[in-house]
Amino acid sequence: MPDAQGGQFGDHNIQFNLFTGKPPPGPVVAGNVPQAPPAFQPREDLMAALRAAGPGVSVVRAVTGMRGVGKTQLAAAYARECIDVGWRLVAWVNAETTAELLNGLAAVADRLGIDKPGTDLEVIGAEVRNRLEADGDRCLIVYDNVSDLDALRPYVPAAGRPQVLVTSTASSAGLGKPLQVGVFSEAESLDFLAERTGRDDPAGARMLAEELGHLPLALAQAAAVIAARHLTYSTYLDRLRSYSVQKYLPPATGEPYPRGVAEAILLSIDALKAGDPTGLCGEVLEMVSLLSPEGVPRQLLYACGHADVWNATAEDIDEALGRLAGTSLVTFSGDDSTVLAHRLVTRVIRERAVHDGTAADLGMKTRRLLDGYRQSLGEVWQNRAAARDVVRQVAALVDHLGPHLGDANVAESQALLTLRGWALWCVIELGDSPTQAVELGETLVADCERLLGESNPDTLMSRNYLGDAYHAAGRVEEAVPLLERTLAERERVLGESHPDTLMSRNNLGDAYHAAGRVEEAVPLLERTLAERERVLGQSHPDTLISRNNLAAAYRAAERVGDAIPLYERTLAERERVLGQSHPDTLISRNNLAVAYVAAERVEEAFPLLERTLAEHERVLGESHPDTLMSRNNLAAAYHAAGRVGDAIPLYDEALAGFERVLGEEHPTTVFVRESLEVARQEAADQPDASASLG
């Protein structure tokens, strides 16, 4: 009956959840469905192909084509049409990366009402898929800008009656019936330019469209500048051709710019900057280019003023965003809360910044913004959605800035590593994906060791985080040597009683316990508790964690008489310091009850376990690992009291939850499965034992 409170990340607890529940009644819109851009060309032949299946028929369509041809706008037009005619669900999921895909599906789960905080994101995605398979009539889900089809496949409904659109740059998405989207036809290009510019010059429009390869994105940029500056097509074309940016913006393999696109985008940006006396439009656009392509919340941009990144108010930023939208450089989500920029636009901006030597300075500003914003979040477990978004923005900044920062800029490199460390801590604290935490931790440790050295305190912290991530993922055999190495280095570099050293000693002791090495865990945890009481005080949250973990080790060593007083004291202190329903308080109440069962004081355990299970379900959700463990422990108490008939259903529920959240081979899952098998065998051997005594 595992009861240690371990896997700390910065001495906090790791959590997992599962989303369950019923969808809200009426039409549901999830995600940021893009608005129609000015002079949108509906491309009726393509729209007709999307409408052909009609509601109530299961269909997967792969909308493919190169960047900038309008795949997203076509899918968005169909999504808006479905919203207008009252489809039950229209969901928009940005899917360029696995992280964006999973976060998008979490947003869908939230709108469907199957949201329970803290669940593993892969589990959430599967729940959304299952919901659509079971009840997908008049439901549409769009997976936009898919780059990894294998990562997407587990979340595409395989049955039922939903409609699924997948947009991808691949020539053949290999998923569903393909619908190839090409550039505009000549007629569509001429109609678009005429409507956007108000100019009746088909010959000039034709020359410009040919120069831009009839790419909708490039035409939009050109038309915006022509209209704003009252230029003729020939004047614009002359200026466009004078730009020589292609020499330092070479085509990327498999994703070439059509001729003139980069020039068109840069000309549009320069025209905007020239007409903006505040200079804010360019700064906003440049910062957006370094952040997540999934979108940037307005609130994050507003925070720039508070972080002294820009001398601008929220109203100033809104005005800049309005100008950017007016020139087709950004657009907004359907509810206007999120700023979206085409990936081709942001790529051109980033590459020019690299060429001009301004990328590092721009990255520093963006890093300062994210640093200030994340510090304003407060308790991560109470601000899960905002914390997740900041993690997403940090990951995008690292991807975009990392290759161009250079190892010579040690101070900024170290600041970025610190921000990445916080993002890793946040992922573990949220408990959504231990696999993601391991991936983030492994790359962070490698970069810290390369840039800062093996014994730098930040390197040691990142190594501690990675050890905690391994522990949370059930990979204790990898966690132990890493935590041993980190503790030895911290003792040498920081001293025996430094708080970080105490953190490492606590985490290593907890890992020893998880690995079955209790005789090594106990002295480490005893020493850590004594030092924390001396250095931090009797009631510091970290001291309470140490006291809890030592009690757990005592119980594992069959010293339940020593464990119970520690558990009782920890529970009383947590109720006083943290409150009756704080997750740590619930862990203490659960662990004390388990110890009562071990001491054959089952009647005292029942009320504690029943109360804890009810509170866990209310605070963390039905499928959080702590809730599942509460359910298991109540089953174990019933089992110990001879109430096998009451125990087996609870064991069953706990096992099913752990298999979904942690996996079938996780040590906790294996433990619960073995407990269930023992109970079933007893029920089979002694039929009378299967009857409930309660």
C-alpha distance (Angstrom), angle and dihedral (degrees) to the residues before:
residue distance angle dihedral
M1 . . .
P2 3.82 . .
D3 3.78 112.1 .
A4 3.79 106.9 157.7
Q5 3.75 116.3 127.5
G6 3.77 97.2 -137.3
G7 3.75 145.4 132.6
Q8 3.76 90.1 81.9
F9 3.75 120.4 -176.2
G10 3.76 105.4 -161.5
D11 3.82 84.2 -13.9
H12 3.78 94.8 -57.4
N13 3.78 129.1 119.8
I14 3.82 129.2 -98.3
Q15 3.79 117.8 -128.0
F16 3.82 139.2 -169.6
N17 3.81 130.5 -171.2
L18 3.81 140.8 -173.7
F19 3.77 123.4 -144.3
T20 3.79 115.1 -131.5
G21 3.76 135.6 152.2
K22 3.80 142.3 85.6
P23 3.81 127.8 -57.3
P24 3.78 118.8 -110.5
P25 3.82 116.2 -104.0
G26 3.80 121.4 -100.3
P27 3.82 132.3 24.5
V28 3.79 115.5 -21.1
V29 3.82 126.2 -159.6
A30 3.81 116.1 -168.4
G31 3.79 128.0 -176.1
N32 3.78 131.1 9.6
V33 3.80 107.9 -53.3
P34 3.83 104.9 -166.2
Q35 3.78 119.0 -117.5
A36 3.78 121.0 -118.5
P37 3.83 110.1 -89.0
P38 3.81 121.2 -130.9
A39 3.81 113.9 -75.2
F40 3.80 91.4 8.0
Q41 3.79 111.7 -171.0
P42 3.83 107.2 -140.1
R43 3.83 94.5 -154.7
E44 3.78 92.7 -148.4
D45 3.80 96.0 -160.5
L46 3.79 90.7 60.5
M47 3.79 93.4 42.4
A48 3.80 89.7 51.0
A49 3.80 89.7 54.3
L50 3.79 90.3 53.7
R51 3.81 92.2 47.5
A52 3.80 93.8 48.4
A53 3.79 96.6 91.1
G54 3.78 94.4 49.3
P55 3.80 126.1 -160.8
G56 3.75 119.9 -45.2
V57 3.80 96.9 33.5
S58 3.78 121.9 105.9
V59 3.80 109.3 -123.2
V60 3.79 138.1 155.2
R61 3.80 116.6 -159.3
A62 3.79 123.4 -172.5
V63 3.81 110.5 -150.0
T64 3.79 104.3 -160.3
G65 3.79 138.4 177.9
M66 3.79 142.5 106.3
R67 3.78 124.0 -59.5
G68 3.76 114.9 -76.2
V69 3.81 99.0 24.5
G70 3.79 93.0 109.4
K71 3.82 103.6 -101.5
T72 3.77 91.7 141.0
Q73 3.81 93.2 46.0
L74 3.80 91.3 49.7
A75 3.80 91.7 50.9
A76 3.81 90.1 44.6
A77 3.81 91.4 51.9
Y78 3.79 90.2 53.0
A79 3.82 90.6 46.1
R80 3.82 91.2 51.2
E81 3.79 89.5 49.1
C82 3.81 90.6 52.8
I83 3.81 89.9 49.5
D84 3.81 91.0 50.4
V85 3.81 93.5 52.9
G86 3.78 92.6 48.0
W87 3.77 106.7 -105.5
R88 3.80 112.0 -179.8
L89 3.81 95.4 -121.6
V90 3.80 133.6 14.0
A91 3.82 111.9 178.7
W92 3.80 126.7 -177.6
V93 3.82 117.1 -162.4
N94 3.80 123.3 -177.9
A95 3.80 103.6 -142.5
E96 3.80 109.6 175.1
T97 3.81 91.0 119.1
T98 3.77 132.3 24.1
A99 3.80 90.7 -114.7
E100 3.83 91.8 53.8
L101 3.80 90.6 46.1
L102 3.79 93.4 52.1
N103 3.80 93.9 44.2
G104 3.80 89.8 49.2
L105 3.80 91.5 52.2
A106 3.81 88.8 48.9
A107 3.82 87.9 56.8
V108 3.81 89.8 50.9
A109 3.80 89.8 50.7
D110 3.79 89.3 51.5
R111 3.82 92.5 53.2
L112 3.81 91.4 46.0
G113 3.78 90.3 55.2
I114 3.80 94.5 -117.6
D115 3.80 91.4 113.1
K116 3.80 119.4 130.5
P117 3.84 113.1 168.5
G118 3.77 119.7 -108.0
T119 3.79 103.4 18.4
D120 3.80 122.1 151.8
L121 3.81 104.4 -94.7
E122 3.82 93.8 -132.9
V123 3.79 88.1 57.2
I124 3.80 90.8 49.4
G125 3.81 90.9 52.7
A126 3.79 91.3 51.1
E127 3.80 90.2 49.4
V128 3.82 91.1 54.0
R129 3.81 90.6 49.1
N130 3.81 91.1 48.9
R131 3.80 91.4 49.4
L132 3.81 91.2 53.0
E133 3.80 92.1 46.9
A134 3.79 91.2 51.5
D135 3.81 98.8 40.1
G136 3.82 111.2 10.0
D137 3.81 103.1 132.5
R138 3.85 110.0 137.2
C139 3.81 89.8 2.0
L140 3.81 124.3 132.0
I141 3.80 127.1 -169.7
V142 3.81 120.9 -175.4
Y143 3.81 120.2 -159.7
D144 3.80 102.7 -162.9
N145 3.80 127.0 -155.7
V146 3.80 97.3 -2.6
S147 3.80 113.5 -168.5
D148 3.82 101.3 168.6
L149 3.78 111.6 48.1
D150 3.80 93.6 -179.0
A151 3.80 90.4 56.8
L152 3.81 89.7 50.8
R153 3.81 99.3 47.6
P154 3.84 97.4 79.6
Y155 3.81 89.5 59.3
V156 3.81 99.6 47.5
P157 3.83 111.8 98.8
A158 3.78 111.3 -112.1
A159 3.81 96.4 -165.2
G160 3.77 142.5 13.1
R161 3.79 127.5 59.6
P162 3.82 109.2 -66.3
Q163 3.79 124.0 124.6
V164 3.79 117.6 -128.6
L165 3.81 127.5 -166.1
V166 3.79 120.2 -166.9
T167 3.81 118.8 -170.1
S168 3.78 116.9 -162.1
T169 3.78 141.0 159.2
A170 3.81 89.7 -134.0
S171 3.81 114.3 111.8
S172 3.79 87.5 -129.2
A173 3.76 117.4 17.9
G174 3.80 91.6 -160.8
L175 3.78 89.5 -143.1
G176 3.78 118.9 97.6
K177 3.77 129.8 -25.3
P178 3.83 108.9 -32.1
L179 3.79 123.2 -123.8
Q180 3.80 109.4 -171.0
V181 3.79 115.5 -147.8
G182 3.76 114.8 -160.6
V183 3.77 132.8 179.3
F184 3.79 120.4 -69.5
S185 3.74 118.5 -71.6
E186 3.77 114.0 -116.6
A187 3.80 90.6 -101.3
E188 3.80 91.8 51.0
S189 3.82 91.2 48.0
L190 3.81 92.4 50.5
D191 3.81 92.8 46.1
F192 3.78 90.9 48.7
L193 3.80 94.7 49.3
A194 3.79 93.1 44.9
E195 3.80 92.6 51.2
R196 3.80 95.2 44.4
T197 3.82 97.5 43.4
G198 3.80 102.1 29.2
R199 3.84 89.3 -134.7
D200 3.78 122.4 138.6
D201 3.80 98.9 -152.7
P202 3.82 110.0 117.4
A203 3.80 93.4 172.8
G204 3.81 93.6 52.7
A205 3.79 91.5 43.0
R206 3.80 90.2 50.8
M207 3.83 92.0 53.4
L208 3.78 92.1 49.2
A209 3.81 93.4 45.9
E210 3.78 90.6 51.9
E211 3.81 91.3 49.2
L212 3.80 89.2 53.2
G213 3.78 94.4 44.8
H214 3.84 91.2 -118.3
L215 3.83 87.5 -79.9
P216 3.82 107.8 161.6
L217 3.80 94.3 -142.2
A218 3.80 93.6 51.8
L219 3.81 91.9 45.5
A220 3.79 89.7 52.4
Q221 3.81 91.7 52.8
A222 3.79 92.4 47.3
A223 3.79 94.4 46.6
A224 3.79 92.1 50.8
V225 3.81 92.4 55.4
I226 3.83 93.5 43.1
A227 3.80 91.6 51.1
A228 3.81 95.6 44.0
R229 3.81 94.6 47.9
H230 3.80 97.9 34.0
L231 3.80 91.0 -124.3
T232 3.77 127.8 164.6
Y233 3.76 117.5 -120.3
S234 3.80 91.3 -111.7
T235 3.82 92.8 51.2
Y236 3.78 91.3 50.6
L237 3.80 91.1 46.1
D238 3.81 91.4 52.1
R239 3.79 91.3 52.0
L240 3.77 91.8 44.5
R241 3.77 91.5 54.7
S242 3.80 91.5 49.8
Y243 3.79 90.5 66.3
S244 3.79 111.8 94.0
V245 3.79 97.1 -172.7
Q246 3.79 94.8 125.8
K247 3.79 89.5 77.2
Y248 3.81 89.1 69.5
L249 3.82 97.5 27.7
P250 3.80 100.0 61.1
P251 3.81 120.2 -177.7
A252 3.80 114.7 -90.7
T253 3.78 119.2 -126.8
G254 3.78 109.5 -89.2
E255 3.82 92.6 0.8
P256 3.80 109.5 67.4
Y257 3.76 123.9 174.7
P258 3.81 111.0 -122.0
R259 3.75 110.6 -120.5
G260 3.78 112.3 -73.7
V261 3.79 99.2 10.8
A262 3.80 97.2 110.4
E263 3.79 89.7 44.5
A264 3.80 90.9 50.4
I265 3.79 92.5 51.1
L266 3.80 93.8 47.5
L267 3.78 92.2 46.3
S268 3.79 89.1 52.0
I269 3.81 91.3 50.0
D270 3.79 93.3 47.2
A271 3.79 92.0 48.6
L272 3.79 89.8 51.4
K273 3.80 92.3 49.2
A274 3.79 92.1 48.2
G275 3.80 90.0 56.3
D276 3.80 95.3 45.2
P277 3.82 112.6 83.6
T278 3.81 91.7 -176.2
G279 3.81 94.6 57.8
L280 3.78 87.7 -143.1
C281 3.82 97.1 117.1
G282 3.78 92.7 63.7
E283 3.80 93.1 45.2
V284 3.81 92.6 50.2
L285 3.78 92.1 48.0
E286 3.79 93.2 47.4
M287 3.79 91.9 50.8
V288 3.80 92.4 47.6
S289 3.81 87.9 53.2
L290 3.83 90.1 63.0
L291 3.79 95.4 47.0
S292 3.78 133.2 74.5
P293 3.81 117.7 -49.4
E294 3.78 85.6 -145.4
G295 3.79 86.9 74.0
V296 3.80 142.4 -82.0
P297 3.81 119.6 -111.6
R298 3.78 114.7 -124.6
Q299 3.79 88.0 -130.3
L300 3.79 90.0 62.8
L301 3.80 91.4 53.0
Y302 3.80 90.4 46.7
A303 3.81 87.5 56.7
C304 3.80 88.9 66.3
G305 3.78 89.0 79.4
H306 3.78 91.8 53.0
A307 3.81 91.8 45.8
D308 3.83 91.6 51.8
V309 3.79 90.0 -119.7
W310 3.79 91.5 123.9
N311 3.76 130.0 14.5
A312 3.79 90.6 -129.1
T313 3.78 140.4 116.8
A314 3.79 126.0 -136.0
E315 3.80 88.0 -100.9
D316 3.81 90.8 53.8
I317 3.78 90.5 51.2
D318 3.80 92.0 48.2
E319 3.80 89.5 52.5
A320 3.81 90.7 51.1
L321 3.79 91.0 48.7
G322 3.78 89.7 51.0
R323 3.80 90.7 54.6
L324 3.78 91.5 47.5
A325 3.79 91.4 50.4
G326 3.79 90.0 48.1
T327 3.80 89.8 59.8
S328 3.84 93.7 45.1
L329 3.79 92.4 -113.9
V330 3.81 93.0 120.3
T331 3.76 136.7 13.6
F332 3.79 134.1 -169.8
S333 3.76 139.7 -119.7
G334 3.76 116.5 -103.1
D335 3.80 92.2 -93.4
D336 3.83 92.4 44.0
S337 3.82 91.8 -123.8
T338 3.81 96.6 112.5
V339 3.80 130.0 54.6
L340 3.81 115.7 -139.4
A341 3.80 128.2 -167.5
H342 3.78 127.1 -174.8
R343 3.78 112.6 -104.5
L344 3.78 91.7 -127.5
V345 3.80 90.9 55.9
T346 3.79 93.2 48.7
R347 3.78 91.8 46.5
V348 3.80 91.9 54.1
I349 3.81 90.1 48.9
R350 3.80 93.0 50.5
E351 3.79 93.9 46.8
R352 3.79 92.3 50.7
A353 3.81 89.7 49.6
V354 3.80 89.2 53.5
H355 3.81 91.1 48.4
D356 3.81 92.0 47.8
G357 3.81 92.8 47.0
T358 3.81 93.7 -119.5
A359 3.81 99.0 109.5
A360 3.82 95.5 94.7
D361 3.83 93.8 50.1
L362 3.79 90.6 47.1
G363 3.78 90.0 49.5
M364 3.80 91.6 51.0
K365 3.80 90.9 54.6
T366 3.79 91.5 48.7
R367 3.78 91.6 47.6
R368 3.82 90.9 51.4
L369 3.79 89.4 51.2
L370 3.80 93.5 52.0
D371 3.80 91.3 44.0
G372 3.77 92.3 54.5
Y373 3.79 94.1 42.0
R374 3.80 95.6 51.0
Q375 3.81 90.7 50.5
S376 3.80 88.8 58.0
L377 3.81 93.8 57.1
G378 3.80 97.2 84.3
E379 3.81 116.8 -163.3
V380 3.79 107.6 15.1
W381 3.81 94.3 -149.0
Q382 3.81 88.9 58.2
N383 3.85 94.6 47.4
R384 3.78 101.3 40.4
A385 3.82 99.9 149.8
A386 3.81 94.9 48.4
A387 3.81 91.8 45.0
R388 3.80 91.5 50.7
D389 3.79 90.7 51.8
V390 3.80 92.9 51.3
V391 3.82 89.5 51.3
R392 3.81 87.9 52.6
Q393 3.80 91.6 50.2
V394 3.82 91.8 48.4
A395 3.81 90.7 51.9
A396 3.81 90.6 51.2
L397 3.81 92.1 48.6
V398 3.80 90.9 51.4
D399 3.80 91.6 49.4
H400 3.79 93.6 48.1
L401 3.80 100.7 37.1
G402 3.79 105.0 30.2
P403 3.82 98.1 79.2
H404 3.82 91.7 50.4
L405 3.80 103.3 40.8
G406 3.78 95.9 80.8
D407 3.79 127.4 -146.5
A408 3.81 91.3 -103.3
N409 3.81 92.4 72.6
V410 3.79 92.4 75.1
A411 3.81 98.4 164.9
E412 3.79 95.0 51.8
S413 3.80 92.3 40.7
Q414 3.79 89.2 54.0
A415 3.81 92.0 47.6
L416 3.79 89.9 52.1
L417 3.81 90.4 48.8
T418 3.81 89.2 52.5
L419 3.80 90.1 52.0
R420 3.80 89.9 49.4
G421 3.80 88.7 50.9
W422 3.78 89.6 55.3
A423 3.82 90.3 49.6
L424 3.80 90.1 52.8
W425 3.80 91.0 47.8
C426 3.78 88.6 49.9
V427 3.81 93.9 52.3
I428 3.81 90.6 51.4
E429 3.80 92.5 44.4
L430 3.81 90.7 51.7
G431 3.79 89.5 49.7
D432 3.79 93.4 -149.7
S433 3.77 100.9 127.1
P434 3.80 125.9 8.1
T435 3.80 88.3 -179.0
Q436 3.80 90.8 59.1
A437 3.80 89.4 46.5
V438 3.81 91.1 54.9
E439 3.81 91.5 49.5
L440 3.81 92.1 49.5
G441 3.79 91.4 44.9
E442 3.78 96.6 50.3
T443 3.81 93.6 52.6
L444 3.81 92.0 43.0
V445 3.81 93.1 52.1
A446 3.80 91.5 48.2
D447 3.81 92.0 51.0
C448 3.81 93.4 44.9
E449 3.79 92.0 51.1
R450 3.80 91.1 48.0
L451 3.80 97.7 45.6
L452 3.81 103.5 29.3
G453 3.77 105.8 24.3
E454 3.79 135.2 -110.8
S455 3.81 97.0 -75.8
N456 3.79 102.5 38.2
P457 3.85 110.9 126.8
D458 3.81 91.0 -122.7
T459 3.81 90.0 51.3
L460 3.79 89.5 50.9
M461 3.80 91.1 49.4
S462 3.80 91.6 50.7
R463 3.82 89.8 49.2
N464 3.80 89.6 50.8
Y465 3.80 89.7 51.0
L466 3.80 91.2 50.9
G467 3.80 90.7 50.3
D468 3.80 89.0 53.0
A469 3.80 90.3 48.7
Y470 3.81 90.8 52.5
H471 3.81 89.4 49.1
A472 3.81 92.2 50.3
A473 3.80 90.3 49.7
G474 3.81 91.1 53.8
R475 3.81 92.0 -109.1
V476 3.81 94.9 126.7
E477 3.81 93.3 150.9
E478 3.83 87.7 65.2
A479 3.80 94.7 39.5
V480 3.83 96.6 56.0
P481 3.84 100.6 59.9
L482 3.79 91.5 42.0
L483 3.80 92.1 51.0
E484 3.83 91.2 45.0
R485 3.79 90.5 53.9
T486 3.80 91.9 46.4
L487 3.79 93.5 49.9
A488 3.82 92.3 50.0
E489 3.81 91.4 50.4
R490 3.80 93.5 46.1
E491 3.80 91.8 50.4
R492 3.80 88.9 51.9
V493 3.82 97.8 42.4
L494 3.82 103.6 31.1
G495 3.78 104.2 22.7
E496 3.80 136.1 -110.3
S497 3.82 96.8 -74.5
H498 3.79 103.9 37.1
P499 3.85 110.7 127.5
D500 3.81 90.5 -120.0
T501 3.81 90.2 52.1
L502 3.79 89.5 50.4
M503 3.80 89.1 50.4
S504 3.79 90.5 53.8
R505 3.80 92.7 46.7
N506 3.80 91.0 50.3
N507 3.79 92.9 48.1
L508 3.78 93.4 47.1
G509 3.81 91.0 49.5
D510 3.78 89.7 50.4
A511 3.82 90.6 48.7
Y512 3.81 90.3 50.5
H513 3.81 87.9 53.1
A514 3.82 91.3 50.3
A515 3.81 89.7 49.1
G516 3.82 91.9 53.1
R517 3.82 93.4 -108.3
V518 3.80 94.3 125.7
E519 3.79 95.4 151.5
E520 3.83 88.0 62.3
A521 3.80 94.1 40.7
V522 3.81 97.8 56.0
P523 3.84 99.9 61.1
L524 3.81 91.8 44.1
L525 3.79 92.2 50.8
E526 3.82 93.0 44.0
R527 3.79 90.3 52.7
T528 3.81 92.3 46.1
L529 3.80 93.1 50.6
A530 3.79 92.5 50.3
E531 3.81 91.9 48.8
R532 3.79 93.8 46.4
E533 3.78 92.0 49.4
R534 3.81 88.2 52.5
V535 3.82 98.2 41.6
L536 3.82 102.8 31.9
G537 3.79 104.4 21.4
Q538 3.79 136.4 -109.0
S539 3.82 96.8 -75.3
H540 3.80 103.8 36.4
P541 3.84 110.5 128.9
D542 3.82 90.4 -119.9
T543 3.79 90.5 51.8
L544 3.80 89.2 51.5
I545 3.81 89.8 52.3
S546 3.79 90.3 52.1
R547 3.80 91.7 48.6
N548 3.81 90.6 49.7
N549 3.80 93.3 48.8
L550 3.80 93.3 47.1
A551 3.80 89.6 51.8
A552 3.81 89.2 51.4
A553 3.79 91.0 51.5
Y554 3.82 90.7 49.0
R555 3.78 89.8 52.8
A556 3.81 91.4 48.7
A557 3.82 87.4 51.6
E558 3.85 88.6 53.1
R559 3.80 91.3 -110.2
V560 3.80 93.6 128.0
G561 3.80 91.3 150.5
D562 3.81 88.6 63.0
A563 3.80 93.4 41.6
I564 3.80 99.9 54.6
P565 3.85 98.4 61.9
L566 3.82 89.7 49.1
Y567 3.80 91.8 49.6
E568 3.82 92.0 47.0
R569 3.79 92.2 50.0
T570 3.81 92.6 45.9
L571 3.80 92.4 50.3
A572 3.80 92.6 49.9
E573 3.81 92.0 48.8
R574 3.81 93.8 46.5
E575 3.79 92.0 49.5
R576 3.80 88.0 52.5
V577 3.82 98.9 41.1
L578 3.82 103.0 31.3
G579 3.80 104.8 21.8
Q580 3.80 136.2 -110.2
S581 3.82 97.1 -73.9
H582 3.80 103.8 36.1
P583 3.84 110.5 127.5
D584 3.82 90.9 -118.0
T585 3.80 90.7 52.1
L586 3.78 90.2 52.0
I587 3.82 90.1 51.7
S588 3.80 90.1 52.8
R589 3.80 92.7 49.0
N590 3.80 90.4 48.7
N591 3.81 93.2 48.2
L592 3.80 93.6 48.4
A593 3.80 90.2 52.5
V594 3.82 91.0 50.4
A595 3.79 89.7 52.2
Y596 3.82 90.0 50.6
V597 3.82 88.5 54.7
A598 3.81 90.6 50.3
A599 3.82 88.8 50.9
E600 3.84 90.2 51.2
R601 3.80 91.4 -111.0
V602 3.80 91.7 126.1
E603 3.79 96.6 149.7
E604 3.81 89.5 60.0
A605 3.80 90.5 48.3
F606 3.82 98.4 54.5
P607 3.83 98.9 69.7
L608 3.81 91.7 44.4
L609 3.81 93.0 49.4
E610 3.80 94.7 44.7
R611 3.81 91.6 48.9
T612 3.81 91.9 46.0
L613 3.80 93.8 50.0
A614 3.81 91.5 50.4
E615 3.82 91.5 48.7
H616 3.80 93.1 46.0
E617 3.80 90.4 52.1
R618 3.80 90.4 49.7
V619 3.81 98.9 42.5
L620 3.82 103.6 32.5
G621 3.79 104.9 17.3
E622 3.79 136.3 -108.4
S623 3.81 96.2 -72.1
H624 3.79 105.3 38.2
P625 3.84 108.7 125.0
D626 3.80 90.5 -117.9
T627 3.82 89.1 53.8
L628 3.79 90.8 47.1
M629 3.81 90.4 50.4
S630 3.81 90.2 49.7
R631 3.79 88.6 52.9
N632 3.81 90.6 48.4
N633 3.78 92.1 48.3
L634 3.80 93.0 50.2
A635 3.81 87.2 50.9
A636 3.80 89.4 50.9
A637 3.80 90.7 51.5
Y638 3.81 90.7 51.1
H639 3.79 87.5 47.3
A640 3.81 92.2 51.5
A641 3.81 90.0 49.5
G642 3.81 90.9 53.7
R643 3.82 93.5 -106.9
V644 3.80 94.6 128.8
G645 3.79 92.3 154.2
D646 3.82 89.5 60.9
A647 3.79 93.2 41.6
I648 3.82 100.5 53.7
P649 3.85 98.2 62.5
L650 3.82 90.6 48.9
Y651 3.80 91.6 47.9
D652 3.82 88.4 49.7
E653 3.80 92.7 52.3
A654 3.80 92.9 45.5
L655 3.81 92.8 48.6
A656 3.81 93.4 49.3
G657 3.79 90.0 50.4
F658 3.80 94.9 48.3
E659 3.80 91.7 47.9
R660 3.82 89.4 54.9
V661 3.79 97.8 42.1
L662 3.81 105.0 33.3
G663 3.78 102.6 18.5
E664 3.78 133.7 -109.1
E665 3.81 95.8 -81.1
H666 3.81 99.8 44.7
P667 3.84 109.2 122.0
T668 3.81 92.3 -119.2
T669 3.80 91.6 51.4
V670 3.80 90.7 49.9
F671 3.82 90.9 49.5
V672 3.81 93.3 52.0
R673 3.81 91.5 45.8
E674 3.80 90.4 54.0
S675 3.82 91.2 48.9
L676 3.80 90.3 51.9
E677 3.80 91.9 49.2
V678 3.81 91.0 52.2
A679 3.81 91.4 49.9
R680 3.81 92.3 48.8
Q681 3.79 91.2 49.0
E682 3.80 90.8 51.6
A683 3.79 90.4 49.1
A684 3.81 89.9 51.2
D685 3.81 94.4 46.0
Q686 3.80 95.0 44.2
P687 3.82 110.1 30.4
D688 3.80 91.4 -175.1
A689 3.82 89.4 59.2
S690 3.79 91.0 63.9
A691 3.76 92.4 67.8
S692 3.77 118.0 98.1
L693 3.77 115.5 -111.5
G694 3.78 92.4 -166.5
